[in-house]
């Protein structure tokens, strides 16, 4: 199941684990990324709290945690090559995996149709 936030993060939910990244729209708005800083594995993130930082040739921007949970994995590939986020933001350019504290909280997030309406 794919969900979206108003802050332009996406989550792919599978068995209580959410793979999180920024949307194609966000990647296009930021421009070419030159730096990505990810959270530590084991970090406890809170909904809407700062989870990661990205820097592009245009600006630096925070990436927020879409829900409460613990970071179980980070995508080292985007630290080594931030352009992966630009070329494939909703697949190879994922940021981190989050073990959700409460999976049902994801129900309050937007589906793809609602997100498309938001960025319309």
C-alpha positions in Angstrom: 0.0 0.0 0.0 1.4 3.4 -1.0 0.6 6.5 1.2 1.6 10.2 0.9 2.1 13.2 3.3 1.4 16.9 2.6 5.2 17.3 3.1 5.8 15.3 0.0 7.0 12.0 1.5 5.8 8.6 0.3 5.6 5.4 2.3 5.2 1.9 1.0 3.7 -0.3 3.8 4.5 -4.0 4.1 3.9 -6.0 7.3 4.2 -3.0 9.7 7.4 -1.8 7.9 7.3 1.4 5.9 9.8 2.2 3.2 10.0 6.1 3.1 11.3 8.5 0.5 10.4 11.8 -1.1 7.9 12.0 -4.0 8.8 12.6 -7.6 7.2 16.0 -7.2 9.5 16.9 -4.3 12.6 15.7 -6.2 11.6 17.8 -9.2 11.1 20.9 -7.0 14.4 20.5 -5.3 16.5 20.0 -8.4 19.7 18.0 -8.6 20.6 16.7 -5.1 24.2 17.0 -4.0 24.0 15.7 -0.4 21.8 13.4 1.6 22.0 12.9 5.4 20.0 10.0 6.8 18.9 9.0 10.3 20.8 6.4 12.3 19.6 2.8 12.3 17.8 2.4 15.7 16.7 6.0 15.9 13.2 6.6 17.2 11.4 9.0 14.9 8.2 10.9 15.7 5.5 11.9 13.2 6.4 15.2 11.5 9.8 15.2 13.3 13.0 15.8 11.3 14.2 12.5 9.9 16.7 13.4 7.1 18.2 16.3 5.3 18.7 16.8 1.5 20.7 19.5 -0.2 20.4 20.5 -3.8 22.1 23.1 -6.0 19.0 25.3 -5.1 18.5 24.8 -1.3 18.6 22.5 1.7 15.4 20.9 2.9 14.3 18.6 5.7 12.6 15.3 5.2 10.1 14.5 7.9 9.0 11.2 9.4 5.5 10.4 8.2 4.7 8.3 11.3 6.2 7.3 14.7 8.6 4.4 14.5 12.1 3.0 14.7 14.6 3.2 11.8 15.5 -0.4 10.8 17.5 0.3 7.6 18.9 3.3 5.7 19.7 3.5 2.0 23.5 4.1 1.9 23.3 4.2 -1.9 21.7 7.6 -1.9 24.3 9.0 0.5 27.0 7.8 -1.9 25.1 9.0 -5.0 22.4 11.5 -4.2 21.4 11.7 -7.9 19.5 8.3 -7.4 16.8 10.3 -5.6 16.4 12.5 -8.7 16.4 9.6 -11.2 14.2 7.2 -9.2 12.7 8.9 -6.2 9.9 6.4 -5.6 12.0 3.2 -5.9 15.8 3.1 -5.8 15.9 6.5 -4.2 14.2 5.5 -1.0 15.6 7.0 2.3 14.9 4.7 5.2 12.7 1.9 6.5 10.6 2.5 9.6 9.1 -0.1 11.9 5.8 1.6 12.7 4.7 2.0 16.3 1.0 1.9 15.2 0.3 0.7 11.6 -3.3 2.0 11.8 -1.9 5.6 11.9 -1.1 5.2 8.2 -4.8 5.1 7.5 -4.9 8.9 8.1 -2.4 9.6 5.3 -3.3 10.4 1.7 -3.6 7.9 -1.0 -2.2 8.6 -4.4 -5.3 10.2 -5.8 -5.5 12.6 -2.9 -1.8 13.5 -3.2 -2.2 14.2 -6.9 -5.0 16.5 -6.1 -2.8 18.3 -3.5 0.0 18.9 -6.0 -2.5 19.4 -9.0 
